[in-house]
Amino acid sequence: MSAGRGRSGAAVVAGACVAVLLAACGGGERPAVNAADAAAAPAEEPVVHFANFAEEIGTETLAQFTRETGIEVIYDVYETNHALDARLMAGRTGYDVVVPGSISSRTS
């Protein structure tokens, strides 16, 4: 976590991430399923694929989220915005939620 952020800043980030995770798991268009297919198919566990800047979420936050919601979080971190850009530009990451770091502008 960056030195400029206090505990309240971390709580805000964690709260925002949990809200985004919940939003990513709900709603959206789902294909129609008939009753026979639904009965024959095993129930899918809810999962969200989440990419975030390293050290932005506490070690227990995602486990607590899973306990409280039943939604498994596949969590991936990156160290720099360049690393994130490379992943996203490669395409088909499978991420439901991506939280980029702050972007700094370069002056010449």
Biopython code that builds the backbone (N, CA, C, O; Angstrom):
import numpy as np
from Bio.PDB.StructureBuilder import StructureBuilder

atoms = [
    (1, "MET", "N", (0.849, -1.173, 0.000)),
    (1, "MET", "CA", (0.000, 0.000, 0.000)),
    (1, "MET", "C", (0.885, 1.223, 0.000)),
    (1, "MET", "O", (1.933, 1.207, 0.646)),
    (2, "SER", "N", (0.516, 2.272, -0.689)),
    (2, "SER", "CA", (1.351, 3.445, -0.759)),
    (2, "SER", "C", (1.356, 4.184, 0.564)),
    (2, "SER", "O", (0.390, 4.110, 1.324)),
    (3, "ALA", "N", (2.430, 4.892, 0.842)),
    (3, "ALA", "CA", (2.612, 5.548, 2.126)),
    (3, "ALA", "C", (1.610, 6.664, 2.356)),
    (3, "ALA", "O", (1.303, 6.968, 3.509)),
    (4, "GLY", "N", (1.092, 7.282, 1.318)),
    (4, "GLY", "CA", (0.174, 8.395, 1.466)),
    (4, "GLY", "C", (-1.225, 7.992, 1.893)),
    (4, "GLY", "O", (-2.020, 8.853, 2.269)),
    (5, "ARG", "N", (-1.538, 6.741, 1.846)),
    (5, "ARG", "CA", (-2.880, 6.280, 2.179)),
    (5, "ARG", "C", (-2.935, 5.798, 3.601)),
    (5, "ARG", "O", (-2.083, 5.013, 4.016)),
    (6, "GLY", "N", (-3.928, 6.248, 4.374)),
    (6, "GLY", "CA", (-4.127, 5.750, 5.730)),
    (6, "GLY", "C", (-5.074, 4.577, 5.722)),
    (6, "GLY", "O", (-5.475, 4.081, 4.668)),
    (7, "ARG", "N", (-5.427, 4.137, 6.926)),
    (7, "ARG", "CA", (-6.355, 3.006, 7.034)),
    (7, "ARG", "C", (-7.711, 3.338, 6.421)),
    (7, "ARG", "O", (-8.339, 2.467, 5.819)),
    (8, "SER", "N", (-8.177, 4.578, 6.560)),
    (8, "SER", "CA", (-9.480, 4.930, 5.989)),
    (8, "SER", "C", (-9.439, 4.858, 4.468)),
    (8, "SER", "O", (-10.426, 4.470, 3.842)),
    (9, "GLY", "N", (-8.306, 5.227, 3.862)),
    (9, "GLY", "CA", (-8.166, 5.117, 2.413)),
    (9, "GLY", "C", (-8.211, 3.677, 1.965)),
    (9, "GLY", "O", (-8.827, 3.353, 0.949)),
    (10, "ALA", "N", (-7.554, 2.804, 2.726)),
    (10, "ALA", "CA", (-7.575, 1.380, 2.399)),
    (10, "ALA", "C", (-8.981, 0.826, 2.534)),
    (10, "ALA", "O", (-9.400, -0.007, 1.731)),
    (11, "ALA", "N", (-9.715, 1.281, 3.544)),
    (11, "ALA", "CA", (-11.092, 0.815, 3.735)),
    (11, "ALA", "C", (-11.976, 1.251, 2.574)),
    (11, "ALA", "O", (-12.843, 0.498, 2.129)),
    (12, "VAL", "N", (-11.757, 2.464, 2.085)),
    (12, "VAL", "CA", (-12.539, 2.961, 0.949)),
    (12, "VAL", "C", (-12.242, 2.127, -0.288)),
    (12, "VAL", "O", (-13.155, 1.744, -1.020)),
    (13, "VAL", "N", (-10.954, 1.843, -0.521)),
    (13, "VAL", "CA", (-10.570, 1.029, -1.678)),
    (13, "VAL", "C", (-11.186, -0.362, -1.572)),
    (13, "VAL", "O", (-11.754, -0.871, -2.539)),
    (14, "ALA", "N", (-11.073, -0.977, -0.390)),
    (14, "ALA", "CA", (-11.630, -2.317, -0.197)),
    (14, "ALA", "C", (-13.146, -2.303, -0.393)),
    (14, "ALA", "O", (-13.696, -3.197, -1.036)),
    (15, "GLY", "N", (-13.816, -1.302, 0.152)),
    (15, "GLY", "CA", (-15.268, -1.203, 0.001)),
    (15, "GLY", "C", (-15.678, -1.020, -1.449)),
    (15, "GLY", "O", (-16.649, -1.622, -1.907)),
    (16, "ALA", "N", (-14.939, -0.192, -2.167)),
    (16, "ALA", "CA", (-15.246, 0.026, -3.581)),
    (16, "ALA", "C", (-15.025, -1.249, -4.385)),
    (16, "ALA", "O", (-15.808, -1.573, -5.278)),
    (17, "CYS", "N", (-13.958, -1.967, -4.065)),
    (17, "CYS", "CA", (-13.680, -3.212, -4.789)),
    (17, "CYS", "C", (-14.755, -4.254, -4.532)),
    (17, "CYS", "O", (-15.167, -4.961, -5.450)),
    (18, "VAL", "N", (-15.211, -4.352, -3.287)),
    (18, "VAL", "CA", (-16.277, -5.301, -2.973)),
    (18, "VAL", "C", (-17.546, -4.926, -3.725)),
    (18, "VAL", "O", (-18.232, -5.802, -4.252)),
    (19, "ALA", "N", (-17.867, -3.641, -3.781)),
    (19, "ALA", "CA", (-19.053, -3.201, -4.518)),
    (19, "ALA", "C", (-18.936, -3.547, -5.998)),
    (19, "ALA", "O", (-19.903, -3.992, -6.615)),
    (20, "VAL", "N", (-17.749, -3.343, -6.565)),
    (20, "VAL", "CA", (-17.528, -3.672, -7.980)),
    (20, "VAL", "C", (-17.634, -5.176, -8.198)),
    (20, "VAL", "O", (-18.210, -5.627, -9.188)),
    (21, "LEU", "N", (-17.074, -5.954, -7.269)),
    (21, "LEU", "CA", (-17.167, -7.405, -7.391)),
    (21, "LEU", "C", (-18.623, -7.859, -7.376)),
    (21, "LEU", "O", (-19.022, -8.710, -8.171)),
    (22, "LEU", "N", (-19.404, -7.295, -6.479)),
    (22, "LEU", "CA", (-20.822, -7.663, -6.414)),
    (22, "LEU", "C", (-21.550, -7.281, -7.695)),
    (22, "LEU", "O", (-22.370, -8.048, -8.200)),
    (23, "ALA", "N", (-21.255, -6.110, -8.215)),
    (23, "ALA", "CA", (-21.906, -5.666, -9.447)),
    (23, "ALA", "C", (-21.513, -6.551, -10.621)),
    (23, "ALA", "O", (-22.333, -6.829, -11.496)),
    (24, "ALA", "N", (-20.260, -6.993, -10.642)),
    (24, "ALA", "CA", (-19.786, -7.828, -11.749)),
    (24, "ALA", "C", (-20.449, -9.197, -11.741)),
    (24, "ALA", "O", (-20.576, -9.834, -12.787)),
    (25, "CYS", "N", (-20.868, -9.646, -10.575)),
    (25, "CYS", "CA", (-21.452, -10.986, -10.473)),
    (25, "CYS", "C", (-22.946, -11.009, -10.753)),
    (25, "CYS", "O", (-23.513, -12.069, -11.016)),
    (26, "GLY", "N", (-23.571, -9.876, -10.700)),
    (26, "GLY", "CA", (-25.022, -9.862, -10.858)),
    (26, "GLY", "C", (-25.436, -9.423, -12.239)),
    (26, "GLY", "O", (-24.608, -9.048, -13.071)),
    (27, "GLY", "N", (-26.717, -9.474, -12.465)),
    (27, "GLY", "CA", (-27.318, -8.940, -13.677)),
    (27, "GLY", "C", (-26.745, -9.510, -14.956)),
    (27, "GLY", "O", (-26.195, -10.611, -14.984)),
    (28, "GLY", "N", (-26.886, -8.738, -16.001)),
    (28, "GLY", "CA", (-26.343, -9.161, -17.292)),
    (28, "GLY", "C", (-27.275, -10.129, -17.990)),
    (28, "GLY", "O", (-28.133, -10.754, -17.366)),
    (29, "GLU", "N", (-27.092, -10.240, -19.278)),
    (29, "GLU", "CA", (-27.884, -11.156, -20.076)),
    (29, "GLU", "C", (-27.428, -12.584, -19.830)),
    (29, "GLU", "O", (-26.231, -12.866, -19.867)),
    (30, "ARG", "N", (-28.340, -13.463, -19.587)),
    (30, "ARG", "CA", (-28.027, -14.877, -19.414)),
    (30, "ARG", "C", (-28.846, -15.647, -20.444)),
    (30, "ARG", "O", (-30.005, -15.311, -20.687)),
    (31, "PRO", "N", (-28.263, -16.664, -21.046)),
    (31, "PRO", "CA", (-29.011, -17.426, -22.033)),
    (31, "PRO", "C", (-30.185, -18.148, -21.384)),
    (31, "PRO", "O", (-30.125, -18.541, -20.218)),
    (32, "ALA", "N", (-31.245, -18.315, -22.152)),
    (32, "ALA", "CA", (-32.421, -19.024, -21.649)),
    (32, "ALA", "C", (-32.070, -20.488, -21.442)),
    (32, "ALA", "O", (-31.386, -21.096, -22.265)),
    (33, "VAL", "N", (-32.542, -21.047, -20.340)),
    (33, "VAL", "CA", (-32.289, -22.446, -20.024)),
    (33, "VAL", "C", (-33.636, -23.089, -19.723)),
    (33, "VAL", "O", (-34.418, -22.565, -18.930)),
    (34, "ASN", "N", (-33.907, -24.238, -20.365)),
    (34, "ASN", "CA", (-35.169, -24.895, -20.068)),
    (34, "ASN", "C", (-35.014, -25.730, -18.799)),
    (34, "ASN", "O", (-33.890, -26.013, -18.386)),
    (35, "ALA", "N", (-36.108, -26.123, -18.182)),
    (35, "ALA", "CA", (-36.104, -26.812, -16.893)),
    (35, "ALA", "C", (-35.363, -28.145, -16.949)),
    (35, "ALA", "O", (-34.676, -28.501, -15.991)),
    (36, "ALA", "N", (-35.487, -28.888, -18.042)),
    (36, "ALA", "CA", (-34.819, -30.188, -18.161)),
    (36, "ALA", "C", (-33.302, -30.015, -18.177)),
    (36, "ALA", "O", (-32.583, -30.769, -17.521)),
    (37, "ASP", "N", (-32.812, -29.022, -18.928)),
    (37, "ASP", "CA", (-31.377, -28.762, -18.967)),
    (37, "ASP", "C", (-30.863, -28.312, -17.606)),
    (37, "ASP", "O", (-29.785, -28.725, -17.180)),
    (38, "ALA", "N", (-31.620, -27.477, -16.931)),
    (38, "ALA", "CA", (-31.216, -26.977, -15.624)),
    (38, "ALA", "C", (-31.132, -28.108, -14.608)),
    (38, "ALA", "O", (-30.222, -28.124, -13.779)),
    (39, "ALA", "N", (-32.056, -29.045, -14.657)),
    (39, "ALA", "CA", (-32.054, -30.156, -13.710)),
    (39, "ALA", "C", (-30.898, -31.116, -13.988)),
    (39, "ALA", "O", (-30.354, -31.703, -13.052)),
    (40, "ALA", "N", (-30.513, -31.286, -15.243)),
    (40, "ALA", "CA", (-29.468, -32.231, -15.613)),
    (40, "ALA", "C", (-28.064, -31.675, -15.391)),
    (40, "ALA", "O", (-27.130, -32.432, -15.123)),
    (41, "ALA", "N", (-27.913, -30.369, -15.500)),
    (41, "ALA", "CA", (-26.593, -29.756, -15.384)),
    (41, "ALA", "C", (-26.242, -29.492, -13.926)),
    (41, "ALA", "O", (-27.102, -29.089, -13.142)),
    (42, "PRO", "N", (-24.980, -29.717, -13.559)),
    (42, "PRO", "CA", (-24.571, -29.375, -12.186)),
    (42, "PRO", "C", (-24.602, -27.860, -12.004)),
    (42, "PRO", "O", (-24.360, -27.107, -12.947)),
    (43, "ALA", "N", (-24.900, -27.425, -10.792)),
    (43, "ALA", "CA", (-24.960, -25.989, -10.510)),
    (43, "ALA", "C", (-23.557, -25.394, -10.615)),
    (43, "ALA", "O", (-22.596, -25.948, -10.081)),
    (44, "GLU", "N", (-23.452, -24.269, -11.305)),
    (44, "GLU", "CA", (-22.181, -23.574, -11.413)),
    (44, "GLU", "C", (-21.984, -22.708, -10.192)),
    (44, "GLU", "O", (-22.894, -22.007, -9.750)),
    (45, "GLU", "N", (-20.775, -22.767, -9.651)),
    (45, "GLU", "CA", (-20.438, -21.896, -8.533)),
    (45, "GLU", "C", (-20.174, -20.500, -9.088)),
    (45, "GLU", "O", (-19.509, -20.361, -10.114)),
    (46, "PRO", "N", (-20.690, -19.459, -8.420)),
    (46, "PRO", "CA", (-20.419, -18.100, -8.904)),
    (46, "PRO", "C", (-18.946, -17.744, -8.705)),
    (46, "PRO", "O", (-18.378, -17.962, -7.635)),
    (47, "VAL", "N", (-18.347, -17.197, -9.750)),
    (47, "VAL", "CA", (-16.935, -16.832, -9.739)),
    (47, "VAL", "C", (-16.783, -15.467, -10.388)),
    (47, "VAL", "O", (-17.475, -15.149, -11.355)),
    (48, "VAL", "N", (-15.872, -14.664, -9.852)),
    (48, "VAL", "CA", (-15.516, -13.399, -10.476)),
    (48, "VAL", "C", (-13.995, -13.376, -10.632)),
    (48, "VAL", "O", (-13.262, -13.716, -9.704)),
    (49, "HIS", "N", (-13.532, -12.971, -11.818)),
    (49, "HIS", "CA", (-12.098, -12.857, -12.113)),
    (49, "HIS", "C", (-11.712, -11.395, -11.952)),
    (49, "HIS", "O", (-12.251, -10.523, -12.632)),
    (50, "PHE", "N", (-10.777, -11.133, -11.048)),
    (50, "PHE", "CA", (-10.484, -9.786, -10.586)),
    (50, "PHE", "C", (-8.988, -9.502, -10.699)),
    (50, "PHE", "O", (-8.174, -10.250, -10.156)),
    (51, "ALA", "N", (-8.618, -8.428, -11.401)),
    (51, "ALA", "CA", (-7.217, -7.995, -11.509)),
    (51, "ALA", "C", (-7.078, -6.658, -10.802)),
    (51, "ALA", "O", (-7.893, -5.755, -10.990)),
    (52, "ASN", "N", (-6.041, -6.541, -9.991)),
    (52, "ASN", "CA", (-5.863, -5.345, -9.190)),
    (52, "ASN", "C", (-4.379, -5.042, -9.049)),
    (52, "ASN", "O", (-3.537, -5.927, -9.204)),
    (53, "PHE", "N", (-4.067, -3.791, -8.756)),
    (53, "PHE", "CA", (-2.702, -3.387, -8.505)),
    (53, "PHE", "C", (-2.220, -4.085, -7.239)),
    (53, "PHE", "O", (-2.987, -4.229, -6.286)),
    (54, "ALA", "N", (-0.984, -4.514, -7.213)),
    (54, "ALA", "CA", (-0.424, -5.259, -6.081)),
    (54, "ALA", "C", (-0.595, -4.493, -4.770)),
    (54, "ALA", "O", (-0.454, -3.271, -4.730)),
    (55, "GLU", "N", (-0.897, -5.218, -3.715)),
    (55, "GLU", "CA", (-1.004, -4.717, -2.342)),
    (55, "GLU", "C", (-2.140, -3.726, -2.112)),
    (55, "GLU", "O", (-2.052, -2.908, -1.196)),
    (56, "GLU", "N", (-3.191, -3.772, -2.903)),
    (56, "GLU", "CA", (-4.301, -2.842, -2.720)),
    (56, "GLU", "C", (-5.424, -3.403, -1.843)),
    (56, "GLU", "O", (-6.256, -2.641, -1.351)),
    (57, "ILE", "N", (-5.459, -4.694, -1.647)),
    (57, "ILE", "CA", (-6.517, -5.305, -0.853)),
    (57, "ILE", "C", (-5.876, -6.145, 0.228)),
    (57, "ILE", "O", (-4.906, -6.862, -0.017)),
    (58, "GLY", "N", (-6.429, -6.050, 1.438)),
    (58, "GLY", "CA", (-5.914, -6.811, 2.565)),
    (58, "GLY", "C", (-6.006, -8.308, 2.330)),
    (58, "GLY", "O", (-6.847, -8.777, 1.564)),
    (59, "THR", "N", (-5.140, -9.048, 2.994)),
    (59, "THR", "CA", (-5.060, -10.491, 2.781)),
    (59, "THR", "C", (-6.348, -11.216, 3.136)),
    (59, "THR", "O", (-6.626, -12.263, 2.553)),
    (60, "GLU", "N", (-7.133, -10.714, 4.050)),
    (60, "GLU", "CA", (-8.347, -11.399, 4.482)),
    (60, "GLU", "C", (-9.605, -10.911, 3.747)),
    (60, "GLU", "O", (-10.650, -11.557, 3.821)),
    (61, "THR", "N", (-9.510, -9.787, 3.046)),
    (61, "THR", "CA", (-10.687, -9.163, 2.431)),
    (61, "THR", "C", (-11.395, -10.086, 1.435)),
    (61, "THR", "O", (-12.616, -10.230, 1.493)),
    (62, "LEU", "N", (-10.654, -10.703, 0.535)),
    (62, "LEU", "CA", (-11.278, -11.548, -0.482)),
    (62, "LEU", "C", (-11.858, -12.821, 0.128)),
    (62, "LEU", "O", (-12.919, -13.281, -0.294)),
    (63, "ALA", "N", (-11.172, -13.392, 1.115)),
    (63, "ALA", "CA", (-11.707, -14.577, 1.797)),
    (63, "ALA", "C", (-13.008, -14.240, 2.514)),
    (63, "ALA", "O", (-13.952, -15.029, 2.497)),
    (64, "GLN", "N", (-13.056, -13.073, 3.139)),
    (64, "GLN", "CA", (-14.278, -12.636, 3.817)),
    (64, "GLN", "C", (-15.398, -12.413, 2.802)),
    (64, "GLN", "O", (-16.545, -12.785, 3.050)),
    (65, "PHE", "N", (-15.072, -11.813, 1.674)),
    (65, "PHE", "CA", (-16.055, -11.606, 0.612)),
    (65, "PHE", "C", (-16.657, -12.939, 0.176)),
    (65, "PHE", "O", (-17.874, -13.057, 0.032)),
    (66, "THR", "N", (-15.805, -13.941, -0.032)),
    (66, "THR", "CA", (-16.278, -15.266, -0.455)),
    (66, "THR", "C", (-17.156, -15.895, 0.626)),
    (66, "THR", "O", (-18.202, -16.465, 0.317)),
    (67, "ARG", "N", (-16.744, -15.798, 1.878)),
    (67, "ARG", "CA", (-17.559, -16.358, 2.977)),
    (67, "ARG", "C", (-18.933, -15.700, 3.036)),
    (67, "ARG", "O", (-19.939, -16.381, 3.233)),
    (68, "GLU", "N", (-18.981, -14.385, 2.867)),
    (68, "GLU", "CA", (-20.238, -13.650, 3.011)),
    (68, "GLU", "C", (-21.162, -13.768, 1.804)),
    (68, "GLU", "O", (-22.381, -13.676, 1.951)),
    (69, "THR", "N", (-20.600, -13.970, 0.613)),
    (69, "THR", "CA", (-21.428, -13.968, -0.599)),
    (69, "THR", "C", (-21.525, -15.320, -1.281)),
    (69, "THR", "O", (-22.461, -15.568, -2.041)),
    (70, "GLY", "N", (-20.560, -16.201, -1.014)),
    (70, "GLY", "CA", (-20.509, -17.473, -1.726)),
    (70, "GLY", "C", (-19.896, -17.348, -3.106)),
    (70, "GLY", "O", (-19.897, -18.312, -3.871)),
    (71, "ILE", "N", (-19.374, -16.176, -3.438)),
    (71, "ILE", "CA", (-18.764, -15.939, -4.744)),
    (71, "ILE", "C", (-17.258, -16.114, -4.621)),
    (71, "ILE", "O", (-16.610, -15.420, -3.837)),
    (72, "GLU", "N", (-16.700, -17.041, -5.395)),
    (72, "GLU", "CA", (-15.257, -17.252, -5.390)),
    (72, "GLU", "C", (-14.597, -16.142, -6.199)),
    (72, "GLU", "O", (-15.094, -15.747, -7.253)),
    (73, "VAL", "N", (-13.467, -15.642, -5.689)),
    (73, "VAL", "CA", (-12.719, -14.607, -6.390)),
    (73, "VAL", "C", (-11.411, -15.195, -6.894)),
    (73, "VAL", "O", (-10.595, -15.682, -6.112)),
    (74, "ILE", "N", (-11.220, -15.145, -8.205)),
    (74, "ILE", "CA", (-9.939, -15.495, -8.799)),
    (74, "ILE", "C", (-9.186, -14.173, -8.908)),
    (74, "ILE", "O", (-9.514, -13.322, -9.735)),
    (75, "TYR", "N", (-8.173, -14.019, -8.062)),
    (75, "TYR", "CA", (-7.497, -12.728, -7.892)),
    (75, "TYR", "C", (-6.137, -12.738, -8.558)),
    (75, "TYR", "O", (-5.321, -13.626, -8.307)),
    (76, "ASP", "N", (-5.892, -11.753, -9.406)),
    (76, "ASP", "CA", (-4.634, -11.617, -10.122)),
    (76, "ASP", "C", (-4.108, -10.208, -9.870)),
    (76, "ASP", "O", (-4.871, -9.243, -9.923)),
    (77, "VAL", "N", (-2.822, -10.083, -9.597)),
    (77, "VAL", "CA", (-2.250, -8.760, -9.345)),
    (77, "VAL", "C", (-1.217, -8.433, -10.412)),
    (77, "VAL", "O", (-0.688, -9.318, -11.084)),
    (78, "TYR", "N", (-0.946, -7.152, -10.551)),
    (78, "TYR", "CA", (0.084, -6.681, -11.455)),
    (78, "TYR", "C", (0.870, -5.600, -10.729)),
    (78, "TYR", "O", (0.350, -4.956, -9.817)),
    (79, "GLU", "N", (2.108, -5.400, -11.128)),
    (79, "GLU", "CA", (3.006, -4.465, -10.452)),
    (79, "GLU", "C", (2.996, -3.060, -11.058)),
    (79, "GLU", "O", (3.211, -2.075, -10.352)),
    (80, "THR", "N", (2.743, -2.971, -12.374)),
    (80, "THR", "CA", (2.781, -1.675, -13.054)),
    (80, "THR", "C", (1.623, -1.575, -14.040)),
    (80, "THR", "O", (1.040, -2.581, -14.445)),
    (81, "ASN", "N", (1.307, -0.349, -14.413)),
    (81, "ASN", "CA", (0.277, -0.160, -15.433)),
    (81, "ASN", "C", (0.724, -0.729, -16.774)),
    (81, "ASN", "O", (-0.110, -1.170, -17.565)),
    (82, "HIS", "N", (2.027, -0.725, -17.040)),
    (82, "HIS", "CA", (2.535, -1.303, -18.286)),
    (82, "HIS", "C", (2.253, -2.811, -18.334)),
    (82, "HIS", "O", (1.892, -3.347, -19.381)),
    (83, "ALA", "N", (2.421, -3.481, -17.198)),
    (83, "ALA", "CA", (2.129, -4.922, -17.144)),
    (83, "ALA", "C", (0.640, -5.171, -17.384)),
    (83, "ALA", "O", (0.271, -6.105, -18.096)),
    (84, "LEU", "N", (-0.207, -4.341, -16.795)),
    (84, "LEU", "CA", (-1.648, -4.470, -17.009)),
    (84, "LEU", "C", (-1.990, -4.225, -18.472)),
    (84, "LEU", "O", (-2.743, -4.990, -19.074)),
    (85, "ASP", "N", (-1.437, -3.157, -19.044)),
    (85, "ASP", "CA", (-1.698, -2.852, -20.450)),
    (85, "ASP", "C", (-1.329, -4.025, -21.344)),
    (85, "ASP", "O", (-2.072, -4.369, -22.263)),
    (86, "ALA", "N", (-0.178, -4.642, -21.074)),
    (86, "ALA", "CA", (0.265, -5.775, -21.890)),
    (86, "ALA", "C", (-0.733, -6.926, -21.805)),
    (86, "ALA", "O", (-1.040, -7.556, -22.817)),
    (87, "ARG", "N", (-1.241, -7.203, -20.605)),
    (87, "ARG", "CA", (-2.227, -8.283, -20.441)),
    (87, "ARG", "C", (-3.507, -7.964, -21.186)),
    (87, "ARG", "O", (-4.059, -8.810, -21.890)),
    (88, "LEU", "N", (-3.976, -6.726, -21.022)),
    (88, "LEU", "CA", (-5.244, -6.352, -21.650)),
    (88, "LEU", "C", (-5.125, -6.301, -23.172)),
    (88, "LEU", "O", (-6.053, -6.692, -23.879)),
    (89, "MET", "N", (-4.001, -5.826, -23.673)),
    (89, "MET", "CA", (-3.816, -5.739, -25.121)),
    (89, "MET", "C", (-3.702, -7.127, -25.756)),
    (89, "MET", "O", (-4.023, -7.299, -26.932)),
    (90, "ALA", "N", (-3.248, -8.113, -24.983)),
    (90, "ALA", "CA", (-3.163, -9.481, -25.500)),
    (90, "ALA", "C", (-4.561, -10.044, -25.753)),
    (90, "ALA", "O", (-4.729, -10.962, -26.557)),
    (91, "GLY", "N", (-5.561, -9.494, -25.068)),
    (91, "GLY", "CA", (-6.949, -9.891, -25.277)),
    (91, "GLY", "C", (-7.360, -11.123, -24.512)),
    (91, "GLY", "O", (-6.527, -11.885, -24.021)),
    (92, "ARG", "N", (-8.663, -11.303, -24.421)),
    (92, "ARG", "CA", (-9.268, -12.477, -23.797)),
    (92, "ARG", "C", (-8.660, -12.818, -22.434)),
    (92, "ARG", "O", (-8.246, -13.952, -22.190)),
    (93, "THR", "N", (-8.613, -11.819, -21.555)),
    (93, "THR", "CA", (-8.045, -12.041, -20.231)),
    (93, "THR", "C", (-8.988, -12.829, -19.341)),
    (93, "THR", "O", (-8.548, -13.542, -18.438)),
    (94, "GLY", "N", (-10.275, -12.705, -19.590)),
    (94, "GLY", "CA", (-11.259, -13.363, -18.752)),
    (94, "GLY", "C", (-11.605, -12.565, -17.509)),
    (94, "GLY", "O", (-12.406, -13.021, -16.693)),
    (95, "TYR", "N", (-11.019, -11.378, -17.342)),
    (95, "TYR", "CA", (-11.303, -10.569, -16.158)),
    (95, "TYR", "C", (-12.723, -10.027, -16.206)),
    (95, "TYR", "O", (-13.209, -9.590, -17.249)),
    (96, "ASP", "N", (-13.372, -10.067, -15.049)),
    (96, "ASP", "CA", (-14.658, -9.409, -14.886)),
    (96, "ASP", "C", (-14.470, -7.999, -14.360)),
    (96, "ASP", "O", (-15.219, -7.085, -14.706)),
    (97, "VAL", "N", (-13.449, -7.833, -13.510)),
    (97, "VAL", "CA", (-13.158, -6.544, -12.882)),
    (97, "VAL", "C", (-11.667, -6.278, -12.992)),
    (97, "VAL", "O", (-10.849, -7.148, -12.690)),
    (98, "VAL", "N", (-11.309, -5.054, -13.432)),
    (98, "VAL", "CA", (-9.917, -4.634, -13.504)),
    (98, "VAL", "C", (-9.819, -3.268, -12.836)),
    (98, "VAL", "O", (-10.572, -2.353, -13.169)),
    (99, "VAL", "N", (-8.888, -3.131, -11.893)),
    (99, "VAL", "CA", (-8.677, -1.860, -11.214)),
    (99, "VAL", "C", (-7.278, -1.368, -11.561)),
    (99, "VAL", "O", (-6.294, -1.880, -11.027)),
    (100, "PRO", "N", (-7.173, -0.370, -12.458)),
    (100, "PRO", "CA", (-5.855, 0.139, -12.823)),
    (100, "PRO", "C", (-5.294, 1.027, -11.727)),
    (100, "PRO", "O", (-6.046, 1.577, -10.922)),
    (101, "GLY", "N", (-3.978, 1.169, -11.695)),
    (101, "GLY", "CA", (-3.335, 2.100, -10.784)),
    (101, "GLY", "C", (-3.503, 3.505, -11.317)),
    (101, "GLY", "O", (-4.007, 3.704, -12.423)),
    (102, "SER", "N", (-3.078, 4.486, -10.526)),
    (102, "SER", "CA", (-3.174, 5.861, -11.006)),
    (102, "SER", "C", (-2.203, 6.040, -12.164)),
    (102, "SER", "O", (-1.134, 5.431, -12.206)),
    (103, "ILE", "N", (-2.594, 6.871, -13.079)),
    (103, "ILE", "CA", (-1.785, 7.092, -14.279)),
    (103, "ILE", "C", (-1.026, 8.399, -14.110)),
    (103, "ILE", "O", (-1.623, 9.435, -13.815)),
    (104, "SER", "N", (0.256, 8.353, -14.291)),
    (104, "SER", "CA", (1.048, 9.569, -14.191)),
    (104, "SER", "C", (1.369, 10.049, -15.595)),
    (104, "SER", "O", (1.587, 9.248, -16.504)),
    (105, "SER", "N", (1.395, 11.356, -15.762)),
    (105, "SER", "CA", (1.727, 11.899, -17.075)),
    (105, "SER", "C", (3.188, 12.302, -17.073)),
    (105, "SER", "O", (3.725, 12.764, -16.066)),
    (106, "ARG", "N", (3.806, 12.122, -18.198)),
    (106, "ARG", "CA", (5.216, 12.441, -18.350)),
    (106, "ARG", "C", (5.333, 13.781, -19.055)),
    (106, "ARG", "O", (4.675, 14.009, -20.070)),
    (107, "THR", "N", (6.160, 14.661, -18.529)),
    (107, "THR", "CA", (6.399, 15.939, -19.205)),
    (107, "THR", "C", (7.816, 15.944, -19.737)),
    (107, "THR", "O", (8.739, 15.456, -19.086)),
    (108, "SER", "N", (7.978, 16.491, -20.911)),
    (108, "SER", "CA", (9.315, 16.525, -21.516)),
    (108, "SER", "C", (9.762, 17.940, -21.677)),
    (108, "SER", "O", (10.863, 18.187, -22.169)),
]
sb = StructureBuilder()
sb.init_structure("model")
sb.init_model(0)
sb.init_chain("A")
sb.init_seg("    ")
for serial, (resi, resn, name, xyz) in enumerate(atoms, 1):
    if name == "N":
        sb.init_residue(resn, " ", resi, " ")
    sb.init_atom(name, np.array(xyz, "f"), 0.0, 1.0, " ", f" {name:<3s}", serial, name[0])
structure = sb.get_structure()
